[in-house]
Every structure is written in structure tokens, then in C-alpha cells.
């Protein structure tokens, strides 16, 4: 057995290709057999007629036209298609050497919409409490939710949950992840705070929703960096003013001293 290629996650009703690559090492192939959860559903024996046989197994719908000695194609996978798949390769007599390998596949029911954000306000003041929820649409399995603040993952201490809830007899689930924290200046960029919730399911689903929140006028008009720059410029102007006044007074004192010296002569 050189490689077993079975997708870890597939979407409901998709067509799935499974590959079982092997090297006979000068032996003659006797059979290739495929199993789901221990039950045989596909057999390829090159010396038989027909060479391909299929067996009824729940959740397995083999496309015999496109299946070969090293590949099996399943049409219209459903929730019952999830399970452990094993490929078994045997050489001819007299040795009948056999090798096998297995992998798990999960059929995913995708959400029909992106995650929903609730509980937020359009404006917050420093010290106020942000308390929001992100809820995924029904799926199987439930989506993995992640909160972001201004593009950065939210601190773990801000998160509440997730809480997973079943919504119907098919096993569809929703997830809820709360976000809760006290507002500070650091949460705003140019007076704005962007809160985004991302929902993912393995590598087959990725959707997000984002809300933009404004700070109060003090946060908008006087960010920390701007106030520091203003103070530094103010000090510089004062220093220049004080310096010019000192130079002027010193100049008049020199003139008076020279005049007094001339008069005494």
C-alpha cells in the first residue's frame, strides 16, 4: 500500500473519489476490496467476470462505471455515508499476501447562511460593557466560531461558550459564542471598533459577519497618540517663546550698560 486518499470532510450530495494506490512488487493482483465500517461494498477481481461486484451497504452508492482497481467513486453521499473506509489489497496464490489501510470520512451539511451577530450597539463609551452573541445557522457538525476585534482574535477571557444546541431530528446543530468585555481606548482605531465573527467547518465552509462600532466624541477626537503629539508641540512653542523673551531682555541690558559707561567717561 503506497497511499490511501479519502477526503476527511465532504459536502452532502457531492460525488466522492477515493483512491487506493499500491505496488504489487512483481506479484499478480488477486483482489481489491473496499469496506465501510467493516462491511464490504466493492470488490475488484481481475480474473472474475464481471471484474466488479458491489454489495448493499447503507450510505454507499457506488458509481461502477468510473470505479477501477485503484479507485472507487461514490455518488450523492448522505449523512449515512459518514464512517470508516478501508481498502484491502491481496496478491495471487500461493502467498495471498494482503495489505490494508483505512481512514474516516465525515459528510457535512452546510449552513444556509452566515453567522448572525446580536446584542451590540452602534456606539460605546469608555468603560461600558460590550455584550454580544454570534450564532451559526444549523449545520452538521456545528460550525466553529471565532471572534475578532479590529482584525485580531479576541482574548480568550472575553469569550463565553461556545454552546452547541441540536435543532432537529436530522442532527443539525447551532453554535453560540458570546463576546463580553469593557471598552477601553485600545479597542478603537481612529474612533472605530470592528467586531467580526467567523464561522468555519473544516476546509469546506467559511463565512463571516462584521459590525462597525463608534466610540464617543472624546475617543474619536482625542486618541492617545494625538494628544501626546499635541503636548510635545506645545512645549516646544513655549520654549521658543521664553527663549526669545530672554534674549530681548538681555539685549536691552547690554545697551543700558554701554550707555552708562560712555556717560561716565
Beta strands, then each sheet from edge to edge (+ up, - down):
strand 1: 3-5
strand 2: 9-11
strand 3: 16-21
strand 4: 29-36
strand 5: 39-44
strand 6: 52-54
strand 7: 71-74
strand 8: 83-91
strand 9: 98-108
strand 10: 116-118
strand 11: 123-124
strand 12: 129-135
strand 13: 144-149
strand 14: 152-153
strand 15: 159-166
strand 16: 173-182
strand 17: 192-201
strand 18: 205-215
sheet 1: 1+ 3- 7+
sheet 2: 2+ 9+ 8- 4+ 5- 6+
sheet 3: 10+ 12- 16+ 15-
sheet 4: 11+ 18+ 17- 13+ 14-
end
